[in-house]
Amino acid sequence: MFRNVEIALASLYVTTTGVLIAGIYYVHQVLGVEQWGIIAFLSLIMTLVVGGILAKIAITPLREHFYHLERFSKETLHELNLPINTITANVQMLRKSHTDEKSLKRLERIEIAAEMLKERYNELDYMIKKQSERERIEHFDLGDVIEERLVFLRSLYPSVTWDVSVESYAVNCDRIGLGKVIDNLIENGVKYSPKNP
């Protein structure tokens, strides 16, 4: 696919250069125009027209590729949602029938893994929608988003001691994008903090 784009762009360059040289020759020699300003202007117009046509031809395969890639991503994303929800529902049902500590720990790990998959699913969904749509600017409380993210991150890092003080602060921005930034900051803090302060 990208090989075709490279060939099309090389053809665009060669053809546009050829048109420019041929245009200058034709206007100067055949039409007998001696004013170089007019020659340059007419050559520029011809080059822009031919270059525009060839650029459109060159970009068409790239657009088609991105269209198919986006469609595939959306379909794959849709197909991932069902197994994640099935895992979560089955874990909840198994919790009712298993009471021993070992089984409950295993179920908790499965639940955390399913939650992580759900988070990656949401991130992929967000990225796909962000490319095809405008950002969704919302008015919300930053403290609520931090608390939501902390609930998720505490389950991922149960051995970490959390000392958090969250205040209410109203913001206008992309809620999901900000949530990703918060996750990244906290995860980096957990990874790169001393283990025994």
Secondary structure, DSSP 8 states (H G I E B T S, - for coil): -HHHHHHHHHHHHHHHHHHHHHHHHIIIIIS----HHHHHHHHHHHHHHHHHHHHHHHHHHHHHHHHHHHHHHHHHHHHHHHHHHHHHHHHHHHHHH--SHHHHHHHHHHHHHHHHHHHHHHHHHHHHHHHHS---EEEEEHHHHHHHHHHHHHHH-TTS---------EEEEEHHHHHHHHHHHHHHHHHHS-S--
